[in-house]
Amino acid sequence: MAKQFTPKLSPRLEGIVELVPEGSRVADIGCDHGYISIALVQRGLAVHSIASDIKAGPLEQAVKNIGKAGLNDKIETRLAPGITAIKHGEADVIVIAGMGQRTIAEILTENMDIAKEAKYLILQPQSELADMRRFLLDNGFKLVKNKLMIEGDKYYIAMVASATESSYPGEDINVTETFRKRFEAMQGTPEIAKVYEEMDMLFGWDLIYTDPKLAYFLNHVDHEWSEALIKLGEAKKPDYDRIKELNTKVEAARLALEMNTLFCGIDKKLFDTLGSEAVFD
Ligand SMILES: C[S@@+](CC[C@H](N)C(=O)[O-])C[C@H]1O[C@@H](n2cnc3c(N)ncnc32)[C@H](O)[C@@H]1O
């Protein structure tokens, strides 16, 4: 018998797939190549998947790959925009990955009732992570978990959100939440509280307390934003609102790095590549 196709996943896709609880019925919105659905079914994480896309070209690619993987009976393909691809009660998990934050927010807004019925949304916005988290909170979702994926010099964060009472497998949020509250109580001025809030929205509070890899991302954004601040300061007519906003972000990144190294220890590779100054600044 010919060997069946098994997609080789990039670290970004691998991280998204690993967030799906075993035995889920999945909707993979904007499936493109269909790799997420194929890997989920092959690993037993999905018992069934609806792979949908707004465009015929990508969906045809998914249909081909699903056929090569021999999974036509477990993965249904549908040509439709956003969550209109699924009906009430068809999916426990809705995955929307590899799109801009605005597109994801639009997709959710257009069919909020179905999005809220799913046990978990697994979202991987390519940009504007803080806006994504604020959108979810404003619309009644809980932020359940974040996951950082590193691909060369690119950083991706996927997040799990839920508007239901479903408990996410393996998550004990109490420990880190207790630490966070303790820190806030120790330093509770409104200015500090604002930086903490910004820090959580930008980076995901669970990652700050649990993932030593986050330090790489924090260093990366600190450098990027600090350079942008210098440029803004050199402008003939400086945009003071933008400068203030970016300053808060830099402060949040530095606080997050301090907390992250305190709770997770110093990653030896990070220390070797960036040196003690970058880590302890
Ligand atoms: C960059 S690909 C990401 C594919 C895959 N989800 C991943 O993470 O690798 C984005 C896909 O989303 C599709 N897409 C964009 N907007 C969409 C929408 N509103 N509804 C469904 N699919 C959409 C595009 O056609 C494209 O195939």
The ligand as a Tripos MOL2 file, in Angstrom:
@<TRIPOS>MOLECULE
LIG
   27    29     1     0     0
SMALL
NO_CHARGES

@<TRIPOS>ATOM
      1 C1         -2.0530   32.6300    5.6130 C.3       1 LIG1
      2 S1         -3.2850   31.4390    5.4170 S.3       1 LIG1
      3 C2         -3.2010   30.5590    6.9290 C.3       1 LIG1
      4 C3         -3.5140   29.1110    6.7220 C.3       1 LIG1
      5 C4         -3.5100   28.2540    7.9870 C.3       1 LIG1
      6 N1         -4.6280   28.5650    8.8400 N.3       1 LIG1
      7 C5         -2.2060   28.4280    8.7250 C.2       1 LIG1
      8 O1         -2.2200   28.9160    9.8580 O.co2     1 LIG1
      9 O2         -1.1650   28.0640    8.1620 O.co2     1 LIG1
     10 C6         -4.8060   32.3200    5.5490 C.3       1 LIG1
     11 C7         -5.9560   31.6010    4.8960 C.3       1 LIG1
     12 O3         -7.1560   32.1620    5.3920 O.3       1 LIG1
     13 C8         -8.0700   32.3320    4.3440 C.3       1 LIG1
     14 N2         -9.0200   33.3890    4.7640 N.ar      1 LIG1
     15 C9         -8.8060   34.7330    4.8310 C.ar      1 LIG1
     16 N3         -9.9170   35.3470    5.2770 N.ar      1 LIG1
     17 C10       -10.8270   34.3780    5.4930 C.ar      1 LIG1
     18 C11       -12.1820   34.3790    5.9460 C.ar      1 LIG1
     19 N4        -12.7970   35.5090    6.2580 N.pl3     1 LIG1
     20 N5        -12.8260   33.2000    6.0470 N.ar      1 LIG1
     21 C12       -12.2070   32.0400    5.7250 C.ar      1 LIG1
     22 N6        -10.9450   31.9840    5.2780 N.ar      1 LIG1
     23 C13       -10.2710   33.1270    5.1760 C.ar      1 LIG1
     24 C14        -7.2180   32.6680    3.1480 C.3       1 LIG1
     25 O4         -7.8760   32.3790    1.9250 O.3       1 LIG1
     26 C15        -5.9970   31.7690    3.3970 C.3       1 LIG1
     27 O5         -6.1240   30.5270    2.7610 O.3       1 LIG1
@<TRIPOS>BOND
     1     1     2 1
     2     2     3 1
     3     2    10 1
     4     3     4 1
     5     4     5 1
     6     5     6 1
     7     5     7 1
     8     7     8 2
     9     7     9 1
    10    10    11 1
    11    11    12 1
    12    11    26 1
    13    12    13 1
    14    13    14 1
    15    13    24 1
    16    14    15 ar
    17    14    23 ar
    18    15    16 ar
    19    16    17 ar
    20    17    18 ar
    21    17    23 ar
    22    18    19 1
    23    18    20 ar
    24    20    21 ar
    25    21    22 ar
    26    22    23 ar
    27    24    25 1
    28    24    26 1
    29    26    27 1
@<TRIPOS>SUBSTRUCTURE
     1 LIG1         1 GROUP 0 **** ****
